[in-house]
Amino acid sequence: MDIEKLMSLGLILNEILSNAFKYAFNGSKTGTIDILMHPIKDDQVELIVKDSGSGISIQMIDAPGDSLGMRLIQAFSDKLNATLSIGNVSGTVYKLTFDPTR
């Protein structure tokens, strides 16, 4: 990956992890965050970040533009030409699919 893609990816990860540490565990000192990046096709990579916290609210999924952090995640995903999905399955799950060479 070129440096611009790596920087966008790093900023996305920073924002997701910051949100997890700030909101997911409701002040608890325990919890897990899993980060997985793997190829899914010849030209596609999937990044999955999942926490075991309380889960993102439906309002945040439905209206991500209301949050600066979510707007940053979306903006950097757009810069990667990535597909972003966010879910609430036993915690918050972010899936980002993109071509690392383009």
C-alpha positions in Angstrom: 0.0 0.0 0.0 1.1 3.5 -0.6 1.7 6.0 2.2 -1.6 7.8 1.6 -3.6 4.6 2.0 -1.6 3.7 5.1 -2.2 7.1 6.6 -5.9 6.9 5.9 -6.1 3.4 7.4 -4.1 4.4 10.4 -6.5 7.4 11.0 -9.5 5.1 10.7 -8.1 2.7 13.2 -7.2 5.5 15.6 -10.7 6.8 15.5 -12.3 3.4 15.9 -10.0 2.4 18.8 -10.5 5.8 20.5 -14.3 5.4 20.3 -14.0 1.9 21.7 -11.9 2.9 24.6 -14.1 5.9 25.3 -17.6 4.4 24.9 -17.7 0.7 24.5 -16.8 -0.5 28.0 -18.8 1.9 30.1 -16.0 2.6 32.5 -15.1 -1.1 32.9 -11.4 -1.9 33.0 -12.0 -5.1 31.0 -13.0 -5.9 27.5 -11.5 -7.0 24.2 -10.9 -5.4 20.9 -10.1 -7.7 17.9 -8.4 -6.3 14.8 -8.2 -8.6 11.7 -7.1 -7.7 8.2 -7.1 -10.4 5.5 -7.5 -10.8 1.8 -11.0 -11.7 0.6 -10.4 -11.6 -3.2 -7.3 -11.1 -5.4 -7.8 -7.4 -5.3 -9.7 -6.9 -2.0 -8.8 -6.7 1.6 -11.1 -6.7 4.6 -10.4 -4.9 7.9 -12.6 -5.9 10.8 -12.5 -4.2 14.2 -14.7 -5.6 16.8 -15.1 -4.8 20.5 -16.9 -6.7 23.2 -18.5 -3.6 24.6 -22.1 -2.4 24.9 -22.4 -1.8 21.2 -23.0 1.2 19.0 -26.5 2.8 19.1 -28.9 2.4 16.3 -29.1 6.2 16.0 -25.3 6.4 15.5 -25.5 3.7 12.7 -28.5 5.4 11.1 -27.1 9.0 11.3 -23.3 8.8 11.4 -23.0 12.4 10.2 -24.1 13.6 13.7 -20.7 12.5 15.1 -17.4 14.1 14.2 -15.6 10.7 14.8 -18.0 8.9 12.5 -17.7 11.6 9.8 -13.9 11.2 10.0 -14.2 7.4 9.7 -16.5 7.8 6.7 -14.3 10.5 5.0 -11.1 8.3 5.3 -13.1 5.3 4.1 -14.1 7.3 1.1 -10.5 8.3 0.5 -9.7 4.6 0.4 -12.6 3.9 -2.0 -13.7 1.5 0.7 -17.0 -0.1 1.6 -17.8 0.5 5.2 -20.3 -1.3 7.3 -21.0 -0.9 11.0 -23.0 -3.3 13.1 -24.0 -4.1 16.7 -23.4 -7.8 17.3 -22.2 -8.5 20.9 -20.4 -5.2 20.7 -19.6 -2.9 17.8 -18.2 -4.3 14.5 -16.6 -2.2 11.8 -15.9 -3.9 8.4 -14.0 -2.0 5.8 -13.4 -3.6 2.3 -11.0 -2.0 -0.1 -8.4 -2.5 -2.8 -5.0 -1.8 -1.3 -3.4 -1.2 -4.7 -5.7 1.5 -6.0 
